[in-house]
Amino acid sequence: MYDYDLLVVGSANADLVIGVERRPAAGETVLGSDLAVHPGGKGANQAVAAARLGARTALLARVGDDAHGRLLLDAQRAAGVDTTGVLVGGAPTGVALITVDPSGDNSIVVSPGANARLTPEDVRAAAGLVAASRVVSAQLEVPLETVAEAVRHLAPGSRFVLNPSPPRPLPQELLEACDPLIVNEHEAKVILGGAEAGGTPEDWARALLARGPRSVVVTLGAEGALVASAEGLARVPSVKVDAVDTTGAGDAFAAALAWRLGAGADLAEAAAYAARVGAAAVTKPGAQESYPTAQEVERLCCAVPGGDPRTPGKGAGSASDGSTPGGSR
């Protein structure tokens, strides 16, 4: 029996967000909106997204002993996330500097801060938390060796989900644990190397599977997603919505996918549900504050022509899934 549906091992950042009419070119200054400060970070985002959907969720992360750290802890607890694994101190809380343009696309620069101090020793100290989780999800805004250590403490029969963002080459031990590896086009090509990437998402998925993951999900922005495993490849369509802000949509997708897989859904079914969650997230500004409840996801399906709680809905507007154009965040 697992105590948690999902443990997220990852980053927690304060998102400093400014709206801009357009992104500045090199050497250029542009005026933006008033600065808004939101709780964020890929790990913290995934934990909140899963908890909002109803998953029993815990977070293993590190924040600073500062105002941004307190903001992040308060947000996790308000969403119902167990923060037993959140360590405090060692460095200032990580910060993400985000610009959002009128189309909702974003550009992000991250200062890791305390995230870079989440160590393999911290994971070993929290081994009981890892072993008590049905699914463990991670990203790469914390040290790679810390993520690898989490894999070594997985409970028998549990599942490991990785979104390698920001991307880098992955050790074989980590690749073989992924079920699935979730990538967008840029992440796939970094992991494969340009010469091996091929020309289509199907090519990337097959090449990635050959590297060792048990399954792969390639997110394709407005074109939906591609799921791949030993059983074959399948396309999952996107959900059409009017995008307001894509910040955090990729994290909502990954969290929903991980949770649904742990609940027994097959890969295509879980990806279809995750696409709906990501679509709902981009209809509101911000990251964590935009994440829907399970009831809101169902209403999104029913509110569009052809919508069905079991399949992506269809309607007018721009599209988003877990990795929207302009960022995987």
C-alpha positions as a printed Julia matrix, in Angstrom:
329×3 Matrix{Float64}:
   0.0    0.0     0.0
   1.4    3.37   -1.01
   1.02   6.46    1.19
   1.28   8.78   -1.84
  -0.03   8.63   -5.39
   2.79  10.92   -6.53
   6.09  12.15   -5.12
   7.67  15.0    -7.05
  11.44  15.37   -6.73
  12.36  18.74   -8.14
  12.66  22.47   -8.03
  10.76  25.19   -6.22
  11.16  28.76   -7.51
   9.61  32.14   -7.08
   8.34  33.19  -10.53
   8.95  36.88  -11.23
   6.65  37.62  -14.16
   6.48  40.67  -16.45
   4.12  41.07  -19.4
   5.73  42.54  -22.54
   4.45  43.61  -25.93
   7.43  41.82  -27.45
  10.62  40.24  -26.2
  13.72  42.44  -26.35
  16.4   41.8   -28.93
  20.06  41.69  -27.91
  21.04  45.01  -26.36
  17.45  46.32  -26.42
  15.31  47.55  -23.5
  11.52  47.26  -23.56
   8.93  48.4   -21.05
   6.74  45.8   -19.38
   3.87  45.47  -16.95
   4.11  45.65  -13.17
   6.13  42.83  -11.66
   4.06  39.91  -10.32
   5.53  37.3    -7.96
   4.06  33.78   -8.07
   5.04  30.42   -6.58
   6.62  28.25   -9.27
   9.44  25.9   -10.2
   8.89  22.74  -12.23
   8.82  20.47   -9.2
   6.56  22.66   -7.09
   4.3   23.24  -10.08
   3.86  19.52  -10.7
   3.09  18.87   -7.04
   0.37  21.53   -6.94
  -1.1   20.42  -10.27
  -1.42  16.82   -9.1
  -2.84  17.75   -5.71
  -5.47  19.98   -7.35
  -6.59  16.99   -9.4
  -7.05  14.93   -6.25
  -3.77  12.98   -6.04
  -2.17  12.28   -2.68
   0.99  14.26   -3.37
   4.32  14.97   -1.66
   7.24  17.19   -2.68
  10.96  16.61   -2.12
  12.7   19.93   -2.73
  14.8   22.67   -1.11
  13.95  26.35   -0.59
  15.73  29.21    1.12
  14.96  30.55    4.57
  13.47  33.71    3.07
  10.21  35.32    1.96
  10.18  33.46   -1.35
  10.65  30.15    0.46
   7.74  30.9     2.77
   5.6   31.82   -0.24
   6.35  28.46   -1.84
   5.67  26.44    1.3
   2.38  28.26    1.88
   1.29  27.55   -1.71
   2.11  23.84   -1.42
   0.2   23.45    1.82
  -2.77  25.4     0.52
  -3.01  22.96   -2.42
  -2.89  19.97   -0.08
   0.69  18.86   -0.82
   2.62  17.08    1.94
   5.73  19.25    2.53
   7.53  16.86    4.89
  10.24  16.48    2.25
  10.79  20.2     1.62
  14.12  21.24    3.15
  14.79  24.84    4.16
  18.1   26.7     4.03
  21.5   26.37    2.41
  21.0   29.11   -0.19
  18.39  31.67   -1.28
  15.23  30.3    -2.87
  15.49  29.76   -6.62
  14.05  32.44   -8.88
  12.64  32.29  -12.43
  12.56  35.5   -14.48
   9.65  35.18  -16.92
   8.41  37.44  -19.72
   4.99  36.77  -21.24
   3.96  38.23  -24.6
   0.39  39.06  -25.76
  -0.01  35.62  -27.37
   0.63  33.93  -24.01
   4.05  32.55  -24.96
   6.85  32.95  -22.43
  10.63  33.15  -22.12
  12.29  32.01  -18.88
  15.67  32.4   -17.17
  16.17  30.43  -13.95
  18.56  31.15  -11.06
  18.63  27.77   -9.25
  19.57  28.99   -5.77
  18.58  26.38   -3.17
  17.52  23.94   -5.9
  21.18  23.33   -6.72
  21.73  22.28   -3.09
  19.23  19.41   -3.19
  21.73  16.56   -2.9
  21.79  12.78   -3.19
  22.29  12.75    0.59
  18.95  14.56    0.93
  17.3   11.85   -1.16
  18.86   9.08    0.92
  17.59  10.78    4.07
  14.09  10.79    2.51
  14.29   7.22    1.19
  11.16   6.28    3.12
   9.22   9.0     1.33
  10.39   7.72   -2.07
   9.54   4.13   -1.2
   6.05   5.14   -0.03
   5.1    6.62   -3.43
   3.29   4.85   -6.27
   4.81   7.22   -8.88
   7.92   9.4    -8.6
   8.21  12.31  -11.01
  11.3   14.44  -11.62
  12.75  17.17  -13.81
  16.28  18.55  -14.23
  16.14  21.9   -12.43
  17.87  20.07   -9.56
  21.22  18.22   -9.86
  21.21  15.21  -12.18
  22.88  13.02   -9.55
  20.03  13.82   -7.14
  17.45  12.6    -9.64
  19.51   9.44  -10.27
  19.62   8.78   -6.52
  15.82   8.94   -6.34
  15.61   6.14   -8.92
  17.72   3.9    -6.68
  15.13   4.11   -3.89
  11.97   3.38   -5.89
   9.62   0.84   -4.35
   9.09  -2.43   -6.26
   6.23  -1.93   -8.71
   6.36   1.86   -8.58
   6.84   4.05  -11.64
   9.35   6.78  -12.54
   8.41   9.68  -14.83
  11.02  12.15  -16.08
  10.71  15.45  -17.93
  14.37  16.23  -18.74
  14.05  20.01  -18.65
  16.4   21.79  -19.02
  17.71  19.0   -21.25
  21.12  17.36  -21.09
  22.55  13.94  -21.93
  21.19  11.3   -19.56
  23.0    8.34  -17.96
  21.82   4.88  -18.94
  20.56   4.13  -15.42
  18.17   7.06  -15.62
  17.01   6.36  -19.16
  16.14   2.76  -18.35
  14.04   3.81  -15.34
  11.82   6.22  -17.31
   8.22   5.11  -17.84
   7.69   7.46  -19.57
  10.35   9.93  -20.62
   8.42  13.14  -21.48
  10.14  15.42  -24.03
   9.37  18.2   -26.44
  11.2   18.56  -29.77
  14.14  20.5   -28.31
  14.6   18.07  -25.41
  14.41  15.05  -27.69
  17.1   16.43  -29.99
  19.43  17.33  -27.13
  19.2   13.84  -25.66
  19.6   12.13  -29.03
  22.12  14.47  -30.59
  21.23  16.34  -33.78
  22.55  13.73  -36.17
  20.46  10.93  -34.62
  17.22  12.83  -34.13
  15.66  12.19  -37.54
  12.96  14.32  -39.1
   9.65  13.42  -37.45
   8.31  12.94  -33.92
   7.91   9.25  -34.71
  11.62   9.11  -35.55
  12.52  10.81  -32.25
  10.27   8.5   -30.26
  11.7    5.34  -31.82
  15.27   6.55  -31.34
  14.59   7.44  -27.71
  12.97   4.06  -27.02
  16.09   2.42  -28.4
  18.11   4.22  -25.73
  16.31   2.35  -22.94
  13.14   4.1   -21.64
  10.14   1.82  -21.17
   7.92   4.44  -22.8
   8.19   7.91  -24.34
   5.81  10.85  -24.69
   6.71  13.57  -27.2
   4.71  16.76  -26.67
   3.96  18.66  -29.87
   2.32  21.93  -28.85
  -0.7   22.69  -31.01
  -0.41  19.25  -32.65
  -0.98  17.37  -29.38
   1.36  14.58  -28.33
   2.84  11.3   -29.48
   3.02   8.3   -27.15
   5.38   5.4   -27.77
   6.12   2.08  -26.08
   6.8   -1.53  -27.0
   3.1   -1.74  -27.94
   3.52   0.87  -30.68
   3.05   4.58  -31.39
  -0.1    6.7   -31.23
  -0.96  10.35  -31.69
  -3.02  12.18  -29.05
  -4.77  15.34  -30.34
  -4.62  18.65  -28.5
  -7.53  20.5   -26.94
  -8.42  23.81  -28.59
  -8.66  26.77  -26.19
  -7.92  30.5   -26.14
  -4.49  30.68  -24.52
  -3.86  33.46  -22.01
  -0.52  32.36  -20.51
   1.41  29.16  -21.25
   3.62  29.4   -18.15
   3.54  26.1   -16.29
   1.44  24.23  -18.86
   4.13  21.6   -19.39
   4.27  20.93  -15.66
   0.49  20.51  -15.49
   0.68  18.03  -18.37
   3.46  15.99  -16.74
   1.74  15.9   -13.33
  -1.59  14.82  -14.77
   0.08  12.16  -16.92
   2.02  10.74  -13.97
  -1.04  10.65  -11.74
  -3.28   8.97  -14.31
  -0.64   6.35  -15.08
  -0.37   5.55  -11.39
  -4.15   5.21  -11.25
  -4.02   2.5   -13.91
  -4.65   4.37  -17.18
  -2.76   3.26  -20.27
  -0.29   5.67  -21.83
  -2.55   7.1   -24.55
  -5.47   7.54  -22.14
  -3.24   9.28  -19.58
  -1.78  11.58  -22.25
  -5.25  12.54  -23.48
  -6.29  13.48  -19.95
  -3.02  15.39  -19.45
  -3.67  17.36  -22.65
  -7.0   18.51  -21.22
  -5.33  19.56  -17.96
  -2.63  21.49  -19.85
  -5.28  23.17  -21.99
  -7.26  24.26  -18.93
  -4.09  25.68  -17.38
  -3.31  28.04  -20.28
  -6.74  29.71  -20.07
  -5.67  31.54  -16.88
  -2.6   33.67  -16.06
   0.27  32.33  -13.98
   1.42  28.8   -13.26
   0.18  27.22  -10.04
  -2.83  29.5    -9.71
  -3.97  28.41  -13.18
  -4.09  24.69  -12.44
  -7.55  23.13  -12.61
  -9.39  20.76  -10.32
 -10.71  17.48  -11.73
 -14.17  19.06  -11.91
 -12.85  21.99  -13.95
 -11.16  19.6   -16.38
 -14.44  17.75  -16.87
 -16.3   21.04  -17.43
 -13.75  22.0   -20.1
 -14.52  18.79  -21.98
 -18.25  19.32  -21.74
 -18.13  23.02  -22.64
 -16.7   22.58  -26.15
 -18.37  21.02  -29.21
 -17.71  17.31  -29.28
 -16.27  17.35  -25.77
 -16.21  14.06  -23.88
 -14.72  13.38  -20.42
 -12.79  10.43  -21.86
 -11.33  12.1   -24.95
  -9.89  15.51  -25.83
 -12.55  18.08  -26.71
 -12.69  20.17  -29.85
 -13.38  23.84  -30.27
 -12.07  27.16  -31.52
  -8.96  29.04  -30.52
  -5.28  28.34  -30.02
  -4.07  25.02  -28.73
  -1.89  23.83  -25.91
  -0.82  20.56  -24.44
   1.91  19.81  -21.96
   4.64  21.53  -23.98
   3.4   24.64  -25.67
   5.35  26.59  -28.28
   7.7   28.93  -26.46
   8.62  26.68  -23.57
   8.19  23.36  -21.84
   7.47  24.94  -18.5
